[in-house]
């Protein structure tokens, strides 16, 4: 099991590009390299073995680059937490196939979800199956040297810090914290917890983050920050964790670059503060 203990050294994450920008591997690589982005998180869209084999050609081209590539599994039908054990078992088998493919390509991270396609049908989900099958995915990933990260959503089992943390603790999964989902979670919108408290509740598990301002249920869905201050507190909180990957989860070039610049500015400010503090300690 991956060590959950927080190191004493501050982590300065890579700023990465999402395949929301493009599904074309050449376009992704060109944009990332020319704009100074340090990695790519590719979303696998196939939800069947036959389509996955076709999509493999895109994944292979990305993996051949010198950039770090991580993999996102935003499946709508494939569902580990489905109340029907046959559906959950089939989903487990397919996610294992995805992990096999990621492993062959040299990937070491995948991001999974619970209930992503079931916002309007939460009654079809089983918490018991969520624990059971997510744990099996984590164990399988560990065998393949692939870290399985669970992403929080604005609804369902991962929409509260308590629910999210319990799933991480009991299954051994690490976390990818979507800060746009955090701020749009009902418990945050209702003022029961702050975005920073939500993040800190699962801090020992965090290995990556999805960065943009806020998720809404209408176009453009993921809202970019209008100013650096909109991200500052959440990203400064992430700096207290082992998150070494900040994915700019936007698709429009201008929004990607502006958000990346905000993230870099916040990182630079924190680097300067840390340098000064360590110098003074000496």
Backbone as JSON, one array per atom type, in Angstrom:
{
  "sequence": "XXXXXXXXXXXXXXXXXXXXXXXXXXXXXXXXXXXXXXXXXXXXXXXXXXXXXXXXXXXXXXXXXXXXXXXXXXXXXXXXXXXXXXXXXXXXXXXXXXXXXXXXXXXXXXXXXXXXXXXXXXXXXXXXXXXXXXXXXXXXXXXXXXXXXXXXXXXXXXXXXXXXXXXXXXXXXXXXXXXXXXXXXXXXXXXXXXXXXXXXXXXXXXXXXXXXXXXXXXXXXXXXXXXXXXXXXXXXXXXXXXXXXXXXXXXXXXXXXXXXXXXXXXXXXXXXXXXXXXXXXX",
  "N": [[0.85, -1.21, 0.0], [0.45, 2.22, -0.77], [2.37, 4.7, 0.88], [0.8, 6.82, 3.11], [1.7, 8.87, 4.63], [2.42, 12.21, 5.19], [5.04, 13.97, 3.68], [7.85, 15.94, 4.84], [8.71, 17.79, 3.12], [7.71, 20.34, 0.9], [5.53, 19.85, -1.81], [5.91, 20.6, -5.21], [3.87, 20.85, -7.76], [3.42, 19.41, -11.09], [2.11, 21.24, -13.85], [-0.55, 20.41, -15.77], [-2.05, 19.34, -18.93], [-5.37, 18.81, -20.02], [-7.2, 16.3, -21.83], [-9.55, 17.38, -22.57], [-9.02, 19.49, -24.14], [-8.31, 18.41, -26.67], [-8.82, 15.39, -28.53], [-6.94, 14.49, -30.18], [-3.78, 13.13, -30.43], [-1.46, 14.38, -31.45], [-2.13, 17.09, -31.49], [-2.53, 17.53, -28.76], [0.05, 17.01, -27.71], [1.6, 18.92, -29.07], [0.47, 21.34, -28.19], [0.88, 21.17, -25.4], [3.7, 21.06, -25.25], [4.57, 23.41, -26.56], [3.43, 25.37, -25.01], [4.43, 25.1, -22.53], [3.37, 23.26, -20.69], [3.45, 20.54, -18.43], [2.68, 17.92, -18.54], [0.18, 15.46, -19.52], [-3.2, 14.62, -19.04], [-5.08, 12.07, -20.01], [-8.31, 11.32, -21.03], [-9.98, 8.35, -21.15], [-12.35, 7.38, -23.4], [-13.7, 5.19, -24.34], [-15.99, 2.58, -23.58], [-16.09, -0.07, -23.9], [-14.46, -3.18, -24.64], [-13.81, -3.57, -27.34], [-13.9, -0.99, -28.5], [-11.97, 0.18, -26.92], [-9.61, -1.0, -27.78], [-9.3, 0.25, -30.24], [-8.96, 2.88, -29.43], [-6.56, 2.67, -28.22], [-4.45, 3.25, -29.94], [-4.23, 6.03, -29.95], [-3.54, 6.47, -27.27], [-1.12, 5.17, -27.2], [0.52, 6.78, -28.81], [0.67, 9.1, -27.27], [1.93, 8.08, -24.99], [4.43, 7.54, -25.98], [5.78, 9.9, -25.94], [7.95, 12.29, -24.24], [6.7, 13.42, -22.14], [4.97, 13.27, -18.96], [2.26, 11.09, -18.68], [-0.98, 10.76, -17.54], [-3.99, 8.95, -16.7], [-7.48, 9.15, -17.12], [-10.63, 8.01, -16.19], [-13.53, 8.59, -17.03], [-16.17, 7.24, -16.88], [-19.54, 6.52, -17.84], [-21.42, 4.46, -18.05], [-20.05, 2.18, -17.24], [-19.75, 1.04, -14.02], [-18.7, 0.73, -10.83], [-20.06, 0.85, -8.41], [-22.61, -0.01, -8.85], [-25.86, -1.25, -8.06], [-26.6, -3.73, -8.98], [-24.98, -6.72, -8.85], [-23.91, -8.12, -11.05], [-23.58, -6.14, -12.99], [-21.73, -4.51, -11.65], [-19.59, -6.32, -11.41], [-18.95, -6.73, -14.11], [-18.13, -4.17, -14.73], [-15.9, -3.93, -13.06], [-14.22, -5.83, -14.27], [-13.78, -4.57, -16.75], [-12.48, -2.17, -16.02], [-10.17, -3.22, -14.97], [-9.05, -4.16, -17.36], [-8.49, -1.72, -18.56], [-6.54, -0.78, -16.79], [-4.58, -2.7, -17.25], [-3.84, -1.97, -19.86], [-2.91, 0.66, -19.45], [-0.74, 0.09, -17.8], [0.92, -1.41, -19.53], [1.63, 0.64, -21.23], [3.29, 2.08, -19.68], [2.18, 3.79, -17.84], [1.32, 5.11, -14.6], [-0.73, 6.06, -13.07], [-4.23, 6.16, -12.57], [-7.45, 7.69, -12.73], [-10.47, 7.25, -11.14], [-14.11, 7.02, -10.74], [-17.11, 7.12, -8.73], [-20.35, 6.58, -9.44], [-20.61, 8.46, -11.49], [-22.18, 8.56, -13.86], [-24.7, 8.57, -12.8], [-26.14, 10.63, -11.62], [-28.81, 11.37, -11.64], [-29.94, 9.06, -10.83], [-29.34, 7.91, -8.34], [-30.36, 6.01, -6.67], [-29.83, 3.62, -7.8], [-27.35, 2.87, -7.03], [-24.99, 1.23, -4.87], [-23.58, 1.45, -1.74], [-22.21, -0.56, -0.44], [-21.3, -2.14, -2.59], [-19.69, -0.23, -3.77], [-17.54, 0.05, -1.93], [-16.59, -2.62, -1.99], [-15.9, -3.22, -4.73], [-14.31, -1.09, -5.56], [-12.14, -1.4, -3.85], [-11.1, -3.79, -4.85], [-10.27, -2.94, -7.39], [-8.24, -1.17, -6.62], [-6.4, -2.92, -5.39], [-5.75, -4.52, -7.59], [-4.63, -2.59, -9.27], [-2.37, -1.96, -7.74], [-0.93, -4.31, -7.97], [-0.17, -4.08, -10.59], [1.44, -1.93, -10.47], [0.21, 0.54, -10.64], [-1.2, 3.45, -9.5], [-4.32, 3.93, -8.11], [-6.59, 6.47, -8.16], [-9.28, 8.02, -6.58], [-11.82, 10.2, -7.59], [-13.54, 13.05, -6.32], [-17.03, 13.91, -6.48], [-19.84, 16.13, -7.18], [-22.06, 15.09, -6.14], [-23.59, 12.2, -4.61], [-21.64, 9.45, -3.19], [-19.11, 10.59, -2.78], [-19.36, 13.27, -2.3], [-19.22, 14.58, 0.08], [-16.82, 15.47, 2.59], [-16.56, 13.57, 4.62], [-17.73, 11.2, 3.6], [-16.16, 10.79, 1.34], [-13.59, 10.5, 2.47], [-13.93, 8.17, 4.02], [-14.31, 6.19, 2.07], [-11.78, 6.26, 0.85], [-10.12, 5.5, 2.99], [-11.02, 2.88, 3.58], [-10.72, 1.44, 1.23], [-8.16, 1.78, 0.28], [-7.59, 3.43, -1.8], [-6.06, 6.26, -3.42], [-6.42, 9.87, -3.72], [-7.79, 12.06, -6.17], [-8.37, 15.31, -6.13], [-10.96, 17.26, -7.19], [-11.17, 20.55, -7.51], [-13.11, 22.21, -8.45], [-15.37, 20.67, -8.24], [-15.38, 20.43, -5.49], [-16.0, 23.07, -4.55], [-18.54, 23.28, -5.53], [-19.99, 21.38, -4.25], [-22.82, 20.33, -2.34], [-22.52, 20.5, 0.5], [-20.58, 22.41, 0.79], [-21.62, 24.6, -0.61], [-23.79, 25.09, 1.05], [-22.56, 26.04, 3.25], [-21.67, 24.39, 5.29], [-19.15, 23.25, 5.44], [-15.95, 24.62, 4.58], [-14.33, 25.13, 1.37], [-11.6, 24.72, 1.76], [-11.51, 23.25, 4.13], [-12.72, 20.92, 3.27], [-10.82, 19.93, 1.44], [-8.59, 19.59, 3.17], [-9.54, 17.58, 4.8], [-9.14, 15.2, 3.47], [-6.5, 15.26, 2.97], [-4.11, 13.58, 3.47], [-4.34, 11.64, 1.52], [-4.22, 12.73, -1.0], [-3.07, 12.89, -4.3], [-3.2, 14.18, -6.66], [-4.8, 16.88, -8.52], [-7.7, 18.4, -9.97], [-8.0, 21.33, -11.68], [-9.77, 24.26, -11.9], [-12.32, 26.81, -11.85], [-15.18, 26.38, -11.06], [-17.77, 23.91, -11.16], [-20.7, 23.76, -13.11], [-24.13, 23.03, -13.92], [-24.71, 23.53, -16.56], [-23.9, 24.87, -19.81], [-20.74, 26.59, -19.81], [-20.14, 24.32, -18.31], [-17.55, 23.48, -16.93], [-16.27, 26.12, -15.3], [-13.9, 28.64, -15.92], [-11.49, 30.34, -13.82], [-12.05, 33.78, -13.1], [-10.27, 35.48, -12.04], [-7.07, 35.46, -10.39], [-7.33, 35.32, -7.64], [-9.58, 33.79, -7.2], [-8.77, 31.17, -7.19], [-6.76, 31.03, -5.34], [-6.86, 30.42, -2.46], [-7.73, 27.74, -2.39], [-5.73, 26.45, -3.9], [-3.45, 27.07, -2.44], [-4.04, 25.63, -0.17], [-3.89, 23.05, -1.24], [-1.18, 22.96, -1.59], [-0.27, 22.08, 0.81], [-0.41, 19.41, 0.78], [0.39, 16.15, -0.69], [-0.04, 16.47, -3.39], [1.08, 16.22, -6.54], [0.44, 16.98, -9.05], [-1.27, 19.11, -11.01], [-3.96, 19.35, -12.82], [-5.14, 21.26, -15.43], [-8.31, 21.5, -15.94], [-9.8, 22.21, -18.38], [-11.0, 23.17, -21.67], [-10.79, 25.18, -23.63], [-8.36, 27.05, -25.35], [-7.41, 29.69, -24.53], [-8.52, 29.91, -21.96], [-7.32, 27.76, -20.68], [-4.6, 28.53, -20.7], [-4.63, 30.94, -19.25], [-5.58, 30.1, -16.76], [-3.57, 28.3, -16.1], [-1.47, 30.11, -15.84], [-2.29, 31.53, -13.58], [-2.12, 29.47, -11.7], [0.64, 28.92, -11.77], [1.63, 31.36, -10.83], [0.7, 31.33, -8.2], [2.04, 29.11, -7.22], [4.68, 30.07, -7.51], [4.69, 32.21, -5.7], [4.38, 30.81, -3.3], [6.73, 29.26, -3.34], [8.64, 31.26, -3.03], [8.01, 32.21, -0.46], [8.51, 29.9, 1.06], [11.23, 29.53, 0.57], [12.29, 31.84, 1.78], [11.53, 31.37, 4.44], [12.97, 29.04, 5.07], [15.55, 29.98, 4.73], [15.7, 31.86, 6.78], [15.46, 30.14, 8.93], [17.89, 28.92, 8.92]],
  "CA": [[0.0, 0.0, 0.0], [1.2, 3.46, -0.84], [2.52, 5.4, 2.16], [-0.07, 7.98, 3.18], [2.28, 9.86, 5.52], [2.82, 13.44, 4.51], [6.45, 14.27, 3.81], [8.14, 17.26, 5.41], [9.04, 18.69, 2.03], [6.56, 20.82, 0.14], [5.46, 19.33, -3.17], [5.61, 21.58, -6.24], [3.29, 19.97, -8.77], [3.42, 19.69, -12.51], [0.9, 21.82, -14.41], [-0.82, 19.48, -16.87], [-3.09, 19.61, -19.92], [-6.44, 17.82, -20.11], [-7.64, 15.97, -23.18], [-10.69, 18.22, -22.93], [-8.53, 20.36, -25.21], [-8.37, 17.69, -27.94], [-8.59, 13.94, -28.49], [-5.87, 14.2, -31.14], [-2.52, 13.09, -29.69], [-0.5, 15.35, -31.96], [-2.56, 18.41, -31.02], [-2.27, 17.58, -27.33], [1.48, 17.09, -27.47], [2.1, 20.2, -29.57], [0.02, 22.41, -27.29], [1.56, 21.04, -24.11], [5.13, 21.37, -25.37], [4.8, 24.81, -26.94], [2.89, 26.27, -23.99], [5.1, 24.88, -21.26], [2.66, 22.38, -19.78], [4.42, 19.52, -18.07], [2.12, 16.58, -18.64], [-1.15, 15.35, -20.13], [-4.11, 13.63, -18.49], [-5.91, 11.63, -21.11], [-9.57, 10.67, -20.65], [-10.39, 7.22, -21.98], [-13.78, 7.53, -23.68], [-14.28, 3.89, -24.68], [-16.57, 1.81, -22.48], [-16.15, -1.47, -24.31], [-13.14, -3.67, -25.0], [-13.58, -3.38, -28.77], [-13.57, 0.42, -28.73], [-10.72, 0.47, -26.22], [-8.5, -1.42, -28.64], [-9.15, 1.29, -31.25], [-8.45, 4.07, -28.75], [-5.19, 2.38, -27.78], [-3.48, 3.89, -30.84], [-4.04, 7.39, -29.44], [-2.83, 6.37, -26.01], [0.26, 4.74, -27.48], [1.26, 7.94, -29.32], [0.94, 9.97, -26.13], [2.88, 7.42, -24.1], [5.75, 7.55, -26.6], [6.4, 11.21, -25.74], [8.74, 12.42, -23.02], [5.87, 14.0, -21.1], [4.25, 12.35, -18.1], [0.88, 10.9, -19.09], [-1.87, 10.1, -16.59], [-5.19, 8.49, -17.37], [-8.73, 9.51, -16.48], [-11.66, 7.07, -16.63], [-14.81, 9.23, -16.72], [-17.17, 6.37, -17.49], [-20.94, 6.77, -17.49], [-22.13, 3.18, -17.93], [-19.19, 1.34, -16.4], [-20.01, 1.56, -12.68], [-18.31, -0.19, -9.76], [-21.0, 0.93, -7.3], [-23.97, -0.36, -9.28], [-26.54, -2.16, -7.13], [-26.63, -5.05, -9.61], [-23.64, -7.28, -8.78], [-23.42, -8.49, -12.38], [-23.12, -4.9, -13.62], [-20.51, -4.1, -10.95], [-18.53, -7.27, -11.78], [-18.56, -6.42, -15.48], [-17.39, -2.9, -14.67], [-14.6, -4.27, -12.48], [-13.42, -6.51, -15.3], [-13.38, -3.61, -17.78], [-11.49, -1.24, -15.47], [-8.92, -3.98, -14.92], [-8.51, -4.15, -18.71], [-7.91, -0.39, -18.75], [-5.3, -0.74, -16.01], [-3.61, -3.5, -18.0], [-3.37, -1.17, -20.98], [-2.13, 1.75, -18.88], [0.51, -0.5, -17.33], [1.74, -1.74, -20.71], [2.12, 1.91, -21.79], [4.19, 2.72, -18.72], [1.45, 4.7, -16.98], [1.33, 4.71, -13.19], [-1.86, 6.67, -12.39], [-5.55, 6.26, -13.19], [-8.47, 8.36, -11.92], [-11.78, 6.6, -11.29], [-15.24, 7.69, -10.09], [-18.24, 6.31, -8.28], [-21.65, 7.2, -9.7], [-20.51, 9.6, -12.41], [-23.3, 8.58, -14.8], [-25.93, 8.26, -12.08], [-26.57, 11.78, -10.83], [-30.27, 11.35, -11.55], [-30.38, 7.69, -10.51], [-28.49, 7.48, -7.23], [-30.97, 4.85, -6.05], [-29.29, 2.42, -8.43], [-26.0, 2.67, -6.52], [-24.85, 0.53, -3.61], [-22.34, 1.79, -1.04], [-21.51, -1.82, -0.19], [-20.57, -2.49, -3.8], [-18.65, 0.78, -3.96], [-16.39, -0.36, -1.13], [-16.09, -3.93, -2.42], [-15.28, -3.27, -6.05], [-13.2, -0.13, -5.62], [-10.98, -2.02, -3.2], [-10.52, -4.77, -5.78], [-9.55, -2.18, -8.41], [-7.02, -0.65, -5.99], [-5.49, -4.05, -5.23], [-5.28, -4.9, -8.92], [-3.73, -1.54, -9.7], [-1.12, -2.1, -7.01], [-0.22, -5.44, -8.59], [0.34, -3.61, -11.87], [2.2, -0.71, -10.16], [-0.61, 1.67, -11.07], [-1.92, 4.04, -8.39], [-5.72, 4.22, -8.4], [-7.06, 7.65, -7.45], [-10.72, 8.27, -6.64], [-12.16, 11.62, -7.71], [-14.78, 13.49, -5.68], [-18.06, 14.48, -7.34], [-20.71, 17.08, -6.49], [-23.21, 14.31, -5.69], [-23.28, 10.81, -4.32], [-20.83, 9.0, -2.06], [-17.87, 11.37, -2.6], [-19.69, 14.69, -2.31], [-18.92, 15.14, 1.4], [-15.48, 15.05, 3.0], [-16.64, 12.36, 5.45], [-17.96, 10.06, 2.73], [-14.98, 10.63, 0.49], [-12.5, 9.98, 3.3], [-14.21, 6.79, 4.42], [-14.02, 5.34, 0.91], [-10.33, 6.2, 0.68], [-9.55, 4.74, 4.1], [-11.41, 1.47, 3.58], [-10.35, 0.75, -0.01], [-6.75, 1.98, -0.04], [-7.43, 4.34, -2.94], [-5.58, 7.62, -3.23], [-7.44, 10.83, -4.13], [-7.63, 13.2, -7.05], [-9.37, 16.28, -5.67], [-11.45, 18.21, -8.18], [-11.49, 21.72, -6.68], [-14.37, 22.75, -8.97], [-16.41, 19.87, -7.6], [-15.4, 20.78, -4.06], [-16.71, 24.32, -4.29], [-19.93, 23.12, -5.95], [-20.65, 20.34, -3.45], [-23.87, 20.9, -1.5], [-22.08, 20.82, 1.87], [-19.81, 23.66, 0.71], [-22.55, 25.66, -0.99], [-24.64, 25.37, 2.19], [-21.75, 26.63, 4.31], [-21.38, 23.45, 6.37], [-17.69, 23.2, 5.47], [-15.33, 25.47, 3.58], [-13.56, 24.35, 0.39], [-10.3, 24.37, 2.34], [-11.74, 22.17, 5.1], [-13.0, 19.72, 2.47], [-9.53, 19.45, 0.93], [-7.74, 19.14, 4.27], [-10.1, 16.36, 5.39], [-8.6, 14.04, 2.76], [-5.15, 15.67, 2.58], [-3.09, 12.52, 3.41], [-4.55, 10.73, 0.38], [-4.25, 13.46, -2.27], [-1.91, 12.76, -5.18], [-3.39, 15.05, -7.82], [-5.96, 17.77, -8.44], [-8.27, 18.99, -11.18], [-7.99, 22.76, -11.36], [-10.57, 25.27, -12.62], [-13.03, 27.49, -10.77], [-16.41, 25.8, -10.54], [-18.61, 23.13, -12.07], [-22.12, 24.09, -13.13], [-24.9, 22.06, -14.69], [-25.09, 24.1, -17.85], [-22.74, 25.3, -20.59], [-19.75, 25.64, -20.32], [-19.96, 23.22, -17.37], [-16.41, 23.85, -16.11], [-16.01, 27.55, -15.42], [-12.53, 29.05, -15.61], [-11.44, 31.46, -12.87], [-11.99, 35.11, -13.71], [-9.09, 36.15, -11.48], [-6.2, 34.55, -9.64], [-7.83, 35.2, -6.27], [-10.61, 32.75, -7.14], [-8.11, 29.88, -6.97], [-5.62, 31.14, -4.44], [-6.99, 29.72, -1.19], [-7.79, 26.29, -2.61], [-4.43, 25.94, -4.35], [-2.54, 27.16, -1.3], [-4.35, 24.48, 0.67], [-3.33, 21.87, -1.91], [0.26, 22.97, -1.38], [0.0, 21.41, 2.08], [-0.61, 17.98, 0.55], [1.33, 15.53, -1.63], [-0.53, 16.59, -4.77], [2.19, 16.58, -7.43], [-0.15, 17.05, -10.4], [-2.4, 20.02, -11.1], [-4.52, 19.28, -14.17], [-6.03, 22.36, -15.8], [-9.37, 20.71, -16.58], [-10.55, 23.09, -19.27], [-10.73, 22.8, -23.05], [-10.57, 26.33, -24.51], [-6.95, 27.4, -25.19], [-7.19, 30.89, -23.73], [-8.88, 29.62, -20.57], [-6.28, 26.87, -20.18], [-3.35, 29.26, -20.48], [-4.81, 31.91, -18.19], [-5.67, 29.36, -15.51], [-2.22, 27.8, -15.82], [-0.65, 31.23, -15.37], [-2.68, 31.77, -12.2], [-1.56, 28.39, -10.89], [2.09, 29.13, -11.67], [1.86, 32.52, -9.96], [0.47, 30.9, -6.82], [3.19, 28.26, -6.89], [5.86, 30.92, -7.39], [4.56, 32.94, -4.45], [4.65, 29.88, -2.21], [8.14, 28.92, -3.38], [9.38, 32.39, -2.47], [7.76, 32.22, 0.98], [9.19, 28.75, 1.65], [12.67, 29.81, 0.5], [12.6, 32.82, 2.81], [11.39, 30.77, 5.76], [14.09, 28.12, 5.3], [16.75, 30.8, 4.88], [15.66, 32.44, 8.12], [15.69, 29.07, 9.9], [19.33, 28.64, 8.96]],
  "C": [[0.87, 1.24, 0.0], [1.21, 4.15, 0.52], [1.7, 6.68, 2.14], [0.52, 9.09, 4.02], [2.76, 11.06, 4.73], [4.3, 13.7, 4.74], [6.64, 15.67, 4.35], [8.44, 18.27, 4.33], [7.78, 19.08, 1.28], [6.65, 20.3, -1.29], [5.13, 20.47, -4.13], [5.16, 20.81, -7.48], [3.58, 20.39, -10.21], [2.08, 20.31, -12.89], [0.61, 21.06, -15.7], [-2.02, 19.89, -17.7], [-4.1, 18.47, -19.94], [-6.77, 17.52, -21.57], [-9.02, 16.55, -23.48], [-10.29, 19.16, -24.08], [-8.67, 19.7, -26.58], [-8.22, 16.2, -27.68], [-7.49, 13.52, -29.44], [-4.53, 14.23, -30.41], [-1.5, 14.11, -30.15], [-0.85, 16.75, -31.49], [-2.27, 18.57, -29.54], [-0.78, 17.79, -27.05], [2.05, 18.44, -27.92], [1.72, 21.34, -28.63], [0.77, 22.36, -25.97], [3.02, 21.49, -24.21], [5.38, 22.83, -25.68], [4.34, 25.79, -25.87], [3.46, 26.0, -22.6], [4.33, 24.06, -20.24], [3.46, 21.09, -19.63], [3.91, 18.09, -18.14], [0.75, 16.63, -19.27], [-1.95, 14.31, -19.36], [-5.13, 13.3, -19.56], [-7.14, 10.89, -20.59], [-9.91, 9.57, -21.64], [-11.9, 7.3, -22.16], [-14.46, 6.19, -23.94], [-14.82, 3.19, -23.44], [-16.83, 0.37, -22.89], [-14.75, -1.89, -24.76], [-12.82, -3.43, -26.47], [-13.19, -1.94, -29.07], [-12.26, 0.8, -28.06], [-9.52, 0.1, -27.06], [-8.25, -0.39, -29.74], [-8.51, 2.53, -30.62], [-7.0, 3.9, -28.3], [-4.15, 3.08, -28.66], [-3.2, 5.32, -30.41], [-3.22, 7.37, -28.17], [-1.36, 6.02, -26.22], [1.1, 5.91, -27.98], [1.59, 8.91, -28.19], [2.03, 9.37, -25.24], [4.3, 7.43, -24.65], [6.48, 8.87, -26.42], [7.19, 11.22, -24.44], [7.94, 13.02, -21.86], [5.26, 12.91, -20.21], [2.79, 12.31, -18.56], [0.14, 10.18, -17.97], [-3.2, 9.84, -17.28], [-6.42, 8.67, -16.49], [-9.82, 8.6, -17.05], [-13.05, 7.61, -16.28], [-16.0, 8.48, -17.32], [-18.57, 6.67, -16.96], [-21.73, 5.48, -17.28], [-21.34, 2.19, -17.06], [-19.29, 1.87, -14.97], [-19.75, 0.51, -11.6], [-19.35, -0.25, -8.64], [-22.42, 0.54, -7.68], [-24.57, -1.39, -8.33], [-26.62, -3.59, -7.67], [-25.22, -5.64, -9.6], [-23.06, -7.67, -10.14], [-22.88, -7.28, -13.12], [-21.81, -4.45, -12.98], [-19.34, -5.01, -11.31], [-18.02, -7.0, -13.19], [-17.74, -5.14, -15.52], [-16.0, -3.11, -14.1], [-13.68, -4.89, -13.53], [-12.92, -5.5, -16.33], [-12.32, -2.63, -17.24], [-10.14, -1.94, -15.3], [-8.25, -4.02, -16.3], [-7.86, -2.79, -19.02], [-6.58, -0.27, -18.0], [-4.21, -1.55, -16.69], [-2.99, -2.66, -19.12], [-2.5, -0.01, -20.51], [-0.76, 1.24, -18.44], [1.46, -0.82, -18.47], [2.36, -0.48, -21.3], [3.05, 2.65, -20.84], [3.5, 3.72, -17.81], [1.41, 4.2, -15.55], [0.18, 5.34, -12.39], [-3.13, 6.53, -13.23], [-6.49, 6.93, -12.2], [-9.81, 7.71, -12.19], [-12.84, 7.38, -10.51], [-16.24, 6.67, -9.6], [-19.52, 7.1, -8.54], [-21.65, 8.32, -10.71], [-21.7, 9.7, -13.36], [-24.66, 8.42, -14.14], [-26.42, 9.41, -11.2], [-28.09, 11.79, -10.62], [-30.83, 9.97, -11.23], [-29.53, 7.12, -9.38], [-29.05, 6.24, -6.53], [-30.46, 3.54, -6.64], [-27.88, 2.08, -7.94], [-26.03, 2.0, -5.15], [-23.52, 0.91, -2.96], [-21.52, 0.54, -0.74], [-20.7, -2.23, -1.41], [-19.47, -1.49, -4.11], [-17.39, 0.4, -3.2], [-15.75, -1.64, -1.69], [-15.31, -3.86, -3.73], [-14.18, -2.22, -6.24], [-11.96, -0.71, -4.97], [-10.31, -3.03, -4.13], [-9.76, -4.08, -6.91], [-8.22, -1.67, -7.85], [-5.97, -1.76, -5.86], [-4.9, -4.47, -6.57], [-4.3, -3.86, -9.46], [-2.37, -1.66, -9.02], [-0.27, -3.23, -7.59], [0.45, -5.04, -9.9], [1.19, -2.33, -11.72], [1.52, 0.53, -10.72], [-1.38, 2.18, -9.85], [-3.34, 4.41, -8.83], [-6.18, 5.38, -7.52], [-8.56, 7.81, -7.66], [-10.97, 9.77, -6.68], [-13.48, 11.92, -7.0], [-15.73, 14.09, -6.71], [-18.92, 15.44, -6.52], [-21.96, 16.38, -5.92], [-22.74, 12.92, -5.32], [-22.29, 10.61, -3.18], [-19.6, 9.87, -1.78], [-18.11, 12.87, -2.51], [-19.51, 15.37, -0.95], [-17.52, 14.69, 1.8], [-15.51, 13.76, 3.81], [-16.82, 11.11, 4.58], [-16.77, 9.74, 1.86], [-13.84, 9.97, 1.27], [-12.71, 8.53, 3.67], [-13.93, 5.82, 3.28], [-12.52, 5.18, 0.69], [-9.69, 5.32, 1.76], [-9.81, 3.25, 3.96], [-10.99, 0.72, 2.32], [-8.87, 0.85, -0.33], [-6.51, 2.87, -1.24], [-6.78, 5.64, -2.5], [-6.65, 8.56, -3.79], [-6.93, 11.78, -5.2], [-8.75, 14.16, -6.67], [-9.7, 17.25, -6.8], [-11.93, 19.44, -7.42], [-12.74, 22.44, -7.19], [-15.55, 21.98, -8.44], [-16.52, 20.21, -6.12], [-16.27, 22.0, -3.81], [-18.19, 24.25, -4.68], [-20.66, 22.01, -5.2], [-21.68, 20.98, -2.54], [-23.41, 21.3, -0.1], [-21.26, 22.11, 1.9], [-20.73, 24.82, 0.36], [-23.47, 26.06, 0.18], [-23.88, 25.95, 3.38], [-21.43, 25.7, 5.47], [-19.88, 23.23, 6.53], [-17.17, 24.16, 4.41], [-14.63, 24.59, 2.55], [-12.23, 23.86, 0.96], [-10.44, 23.23, 3.34], [-12.02, 20.86, 4.38], [-11.68, 19.11, 1.99], [-8.68, 18.88, 2.06], [-8.24, 17.84, 4.9], [-9.53, 15.1, 4.74], [-7.13, 14.28, 2.36], [-4.14, 14.52, 2.52], [-3.18, 11.62, 2.18], [-4.32, 11.41, -0.97], [-2.94, 13.29, -3.04], [-2.03, 13.64, -6.42], [-4.64, 15.88, -7.64], [-6.4, 18.17, -9.83], [-8.56, 20.44, -10.86], [-8.78, 23.57, -12.38], [-11.39, 25.92, -11.54], [-14.18, 26.67, -10.22], [-17.13, 25.0, -11.6], [-20.06, 23.58, -11.95], [-22.83, 23.11, -14.05], [-25.45, 22.62, -15.99], [-23.82, 24.55, -18.57], [-22.09, 26.54, -19.94], [-19.37, 24.54, -19.33], [-18.78, 23.49, -16.43], [-16.11, 25.33, -16.34], [-14.56, 27.85, -15.09], [-12.55, 30.16, -14.56], [-11.34, 32.78, -13.6], [-10.79, 35.9, -13.21], [-8.32, 35.15, -10.63], [-6.74, 34.3, -8.24], [-8.88, 34.11, -6.12], [-10.02, 31.38, -6.81], [-7.18, 29.87, -5.77], [-5.75, 30.31, -3.17], [-7.01, 28.21, -1.37], [-6.43, 25.73, -3.03], [-3.38, 26.05, -3.23], [-2.78, 26.02, -0.32], [-3.79, 23.2, 0.07], [-1.82, 21.79, -1.74], [0.67, 22.29, -0.08], [-0.13, 19.9, 1.97], [0.48, 17.44, -0.39], [0.83, 15.55, -3.06], [0.6, 17.08, -5.66], [1.74, 16.77, -8.88], [-1.36, 17.96, -10.35], [-2.87, 20.03, -12.55], [-5.42, 20.49, -14.4], [-7.18, 21.74, -16.6], [-10.35, 21.61, -17.34], [-10.17, 22.73, -20.7], [-10.41, 23.95, -23.99], [-9.16, 26.87, -24.28], [-6.68, 28.61, -24.31], [-7.47, 30.65, -22.25], [-7.83, 28.72, -19.93], [-5.04, 27.67, -19.79], [-3.48, 30.27, -19.35], [-4.86, 31.21, -16.83], [-4.31, 28.79, -15.12], [-1.32, 28.9, -15.3], [-1.0, 31.59, -13.93], [-2.06, 30.73, -11.28], [-0.05, 28.57, -10.7], [2.42, 30.3, -10.75], [1.71, 32.14, -8.49], [1.6, 29.99, -6.35], [4.44, 29.1, -6.64], [5.85, 31.69, -6.08], [4.88, 32.03, -3.27], [6.1, 29.44, -2.17], [8.98, 30.01, -2.74], [9.22, 32.42, -0.95], [8.53, 31.1, 1.68], [10.7, 28.97, 1.66], [13.08, 30.78, 1.61], [12.54, 32.23, 4.2], [12.58, 29.84, 6.05], [15.41, 28.88, 5.46], [16.84, 31.39, 6.28], [15.93, 31.39, 9.19], [17.16, 28.72, 10.03], [20.08, 29.72, 9.75]]
}
